[in-house]
Amino acid sequence: MTIRAGLVGLGKIARDQHLPSIEKIDGIELVAVASRNAQGQGVKNYHDLTAMLAGEPEMDAVILCQPPQVRYQAARQAILAGKHVFLEKPPGATVSEVEALIALARTQGVTLYASWHSRYAAAVAQAKQWIASRPIERIAIQWREDVRHWHPGQPWIWEAGGFGVFDPGINALSILTEIVPEPVTLLSATLEVPENKDAPIGADLKMATASGASVEAVFDWRQTGPQTWDIAVEAGGGSLLLSHGGNMLTLDGEVQMKAPDEEYPAMYRRFVSLVAERAIDADTAPLRLVADAFLCGRHCPTTAFED
């Protein structure tokens, strides 16, 4: 069976990642797009999800790529229509939204997939295996990038519920909660919020594993030039470095692997398998850490930022 999918929100991430990944993967095809501002090529186009659901009764699944502030209502509408749902990350603006969607998908008997693309980076599985047999001593995360490059002209990302620097930072947290074989809790956070924005441009997080290992993370959206996406782990007397967003692995100073980015195709393979089983995969651990940072963090006003 081939999944007939409709995509909602044809922005940069949908064009750069979702569309080419769908074309690569067996078992799924794009039949429709719903977007207020763009048109999909070779498929039917609709102004919004309501029109797409009405016009495509044979559609099996809905892929939601809009901003997180509006994703809950769209996901709920699709699930109630009996459609399987693929959520771009972050899966919602709040933890309670995602938990409500999980319960609804279970009741309706459809798949709900909260996609954490960085978990599918090439070296993450090997890093997880290395860590599993060693006591963790310390973890340090540096996730620094240029918001003007990755999110040009996207005001929603600076609004309440748009996550600010946690939009990329949650990628690091999704890897962290995948490779560490025990719960991670937030101890404290400092959030730098530009005086003209609602969401942070920088964040420092102090966390700990259940067994007491220190975990520190620095997220910054003001880095120009080469971007930094690194997770360094000291465990069992050895050292591990996940770099290039999880696609390069270095152990004790020796590069073990470096692979191209194939995260989104891997996620679509996962989605196809989940739909075949009508299963749910919606881990909220990364989102809970972000929520805790907003709840417990110290908010520090900083210079206005224009993008």
C-alpha positions in Angstrom: 0.0 0.0 0.0 1.2 3.5 -0.8 0.3 6.2 1.6 -1.4 9.1 -0.1 -0.3 12.2 1.8 -1.2 15.9 1.9 1.3 18.5 3.2 0.2 21.6 5.1 2.6 24.6 5.1 4.8 24.8 2.1 7.7 26.9 3.6 11.5 26.6 3.5 11.8 23.4 5.5 9.0 21.7 3.4 10.7 22.6 0.1 14.2 21.8 1.3 13.6 18.6 3.2 10.1 17.2 3.0 9.4 17.3 -0.7 12.7 15.7 -1.9 12.5 13.1 0.9 8.9 12.0 -0.1 10.2 11.6 -3.7 13.0 9.3 -2.5 11.0 7.0 -0.3 8.9 4.0 -1.4 5.5 3.6 0.2 4.4 7.3 0.2 3.4 9.8 -2.4 2.4 13.5 -2.2 -1.1 14.1 -3.6 -2.0 17.5 -2.3 -0.6 20.7 -0.7 -2.4 23.2 1.5 -0.7 26.6 1.7 -1.8 30.2 1.8 1.2 31.5 0.1 2.7 28.8 -2.2 1.8 26.2 -4.7 3.0 22.6 -5.0 4.1 21.3 -8.4 2.3 18.3 -9.9 -0.3 18.0 -7.1 -3.6 19.5 -6.2 -3.4 22.7 -4.2 -5.7 24.0 -1.5 -5.9 27.2 0.6 -6.1 25.4 3.9 -6.4 22.0 5.6 -10.2 22.1 5.7 -10.4 22.5 2.0 -7.8 19.8 1.4 -9.6 17.3 3.7 -12.9 18.0 1.8 -11.3 17.7 -1.6 -9.2 14.6 -0.9 -11.4 12.0 0.8 -9.0 9.2 -0.2 -6.0 10.8 1.4 -4.4 8.7 4.1 -2.1 11.0 5.9 -1.4 14.7 6.7 2.1 16.2 7.1 2.0 19.3 9.2 4.8 21.9 8.6 3.2 25.1 9.8 4.5 27.0 12.8 4.0 25.2 16.1 1.5 27.8 17.4 -1.2 26.5 15.0 -0.2 22.8 14.7 -2.4 21.5 17.5 -5.8 22.4 15.9 -4.6 21.2 12.5 -3.4 17.9 13.9 -6.7 17.4 15.9 -8.7 18.1 12.8 -6.8 15.6 10.7 -6.9 12.9 13.4 -10.7 13.3 13.8 -10.9 13.0 10.0 -9.2 9.6 10.4 -5.9 10.6 8.9 -2.5 9.6 10.1 -0.4 12.6 11.1 3.3 13.5 10.7 4.3 16.4 12.9 7.4 18.5 12.0 9.4 19.4 15.1 8.7 20.8 17.6 5.4 18.7 17.7 3.4 21.5 19.4 3.6 24.8 21.2 3.0 23.0 24.6 3.5 19.6 26.2 -0.2 19.4 27.0 -1.1 19.8 23.3 1.1 16.9 22.3 -0.2 14.7 25.1 -3.8 15.5 24.0 -3.0 14.5 20.4 -1.4 11.2 21.6 -4.6 10.3 23.5 -6.8 11.3 20.5 -4.7 9.4 18.0 -4.9 6.3 20.2 -8.7 6.6 20.5 -9.1 7.1 16.7 -6.7 4.3 15.9 -4.4 6.3 13.7 -0.7 7.0 13.6 0.8 10.1 15.2 4.5 10.7 14.5 6.4 13.5 16.3 9.4 13.7 14.1 12.8 14.6 15.8 15.0 14.8 12.7 18.3 15.1 14.5 17.8 11.7 16.1 18.2 10.3 12.6 21.6 11.9 12.0 24.1 9.3 10.8 26.3 9.0 13.9 23.6 9.2 16.6 22.9 5.4 16.8 26.6 4.6 17.1 27.0 7.3 19.8 24.1 5.8 21.7 25.7 2.4 21.6 29.1 3.7 22.9 27.5 5.6 25.8 25.3 2.6 26.8 28.2 0.7 28.2 30.0 3.6 30.0 29.1 5.7 33.1 28.6 9.3 32.0 30.8 11.8 33.6 29.9 15.1 31.8 28.1 16.3 28.7 28.7 19.7 27.0 26.5 21.0 24.2 27.3 23.9 21.8 24.5 24.6 19.4 25.2 28.0 17.6 23.8 29.1 14.3 22.8 32.1 12.2 19.0 32.7 12.4 19.2 35.0 9.4 20.4 32.1 7.3 18.1 29.4 8.5 14.9 31.4 9.2 14.8 34.5 7.0 11.6 36.5 7.2 9.8 34.3 9.7 8.4 36.5 12.4 6.4 33.7 14.0 9.6 32.2 15.3 10.1 35.2 17.6 6.6 35.2 18.9 5.3 33.5 22.0 5.1 29.8 21.2 7.6 30.1 18.4 10.5 28.8 20.5 13.1 31.3 19.4 16.6 29.8 19.7 15.0 26.6 21.1 13.8 25.9 17.6 17.3 24.7 16.7 18.2 24.0 20.3 15.5 21.4 20.7 17.4 19.4 18.0 20.3 19.1 20.4 17.9 18.1 23.2 16.3 15.5 21.0 19.8 13.9 20.5 20.6 14.2 24.1 17.4 12.4 25.3 18.0 9.7 22.7 21.6 8.9 23.5 21.5 9.1 27.3 20.0 5.9 28.7 18.4 7.6 31.8 16.2 10.7 32.4 17.7 14.2 32.1 16.3 17.0 34.2 16.7 20.7 34.1 18.4 22.5 37.0 18.5 26.1 35.8 18.4 28.2 32.7 19.3 31.7 31.5 17.3 33.0 28.5 18.4 36.0 26.6 15.4 37.8 25.1 15.8 40.7 22.7 13.9 43.7 23.9 11.8 43.7 20.7 11.0 39.9 20.7 9.0 37.5 22.7 11.3 34.5 22.4 15.0 34.1 23.3 17.9 34.5 21.0 20.3 32.7 23.4 20.0 30.3 26.2 22.3 28.6 28.7 21.0 25.4 30.3 22.3 23.4 33.3 20.9 19.9 33.5 21.8 16.6 35.1 21.3 12.9 34.4 19.4 10.8 37.0 22.8 9.5 38.2 24.1 13.0 38.7 26.3 13.6 35.7 26.5 17.3 34.6 24.9 18.4 31.3 25.4 21.9 30.1 24.1 23.4 26.9 24.7 26.7 25.2 22.3 27.8 22.4 22.9 30.9 20.4 21.3 32.3 17.2 23.9 35.0 16.5 26.7 33.0 15.1 27.9 33.9 11.6 30.3 31.9 9.4 30.7 28.2 10.2 27.9 26.9 12.3 28.4 24.8 15.5 26.3 21.8 16.3 28.4 19.8 18.8 27.7 17.4 21.7 30.7 16.3 23.7 30.5 13.4 26.2 33.0 12.2 28.7 32.2 8.7 29.9 34.1 5.8 31.4 37.4 7.6 30.9 36.8 8.1 27.2 35.6 11.0 25.1 33.0 11.2 22.4 32.2 14.1 20.1 29.1 14.3 17.9 29.5 17.2 15.5 27.9 18.4 12.2 24.5 18.0 13.9 25.1 14.4 14.7 26.5 13.3 11.3 30.2 13.1 12.4 31.5 10.9 15.3 34.9 11.3 17.0 36.0 8.9 19.7 39.0 9.7 21.8 40.2 12.2 19.2 39.9 9.8 16.2 37.2 10.4 13.6 35.1 7.3 13.3 32.6 8.3 10.7 31.3 11.3 8.7 28.2 10.9 6.6 25.9 13.1 4.6 22.6 14.4 6.0 19.9 11.8 5.3 17.7 12.6 8.3 14.4 13.4 6.6 14.4 10.3 4.3 15.0 8.2 7.4 12.1 9.8 9.1 9.8 9.1 6.2 10.8 5.4 6.2 9.9 5.4 9.9 6.5 7.0 9.2 5.7 4.5 6.5 6.4 1.7 8.9 4.4 3.3 11.7 1.4 3.7 9.4 1.6 0.1 8.4 1.2 -0.8 12.1 -1.1 2.1 13.0 1.4 2.8 15.8 2.2 6.0 17.7 5.7 7.5 18.1 5.5 10.8 19.9 8.2 11.3 22.5 7.8 14.5 24.5 11.1 14.4 26.4 12.9 17.1 24.3 9.8 19.4 24.5 9.5 18.9 28.3 13.1 20.2 28.8 12.3 23.3 26.7 9.1 23.8 28.7 11.1 23.5 31.9 13.6 26.1 30.7 10.8 28.6 30.0 9.2 27.7 33.4 12.3 27.9 35.6 14.7 30.0 33.5 15.8 33.5 34.3 14.8 35.9 31.5 17.4 38.4 30.7 16.6 41.3 28.3 19.2 41.9 25.7 19.7 44.2 22.7 17.0 44.5 20.1 17.5 42.2 17.1 16.5 42.9 13.6 16.3 40.0 11.1 
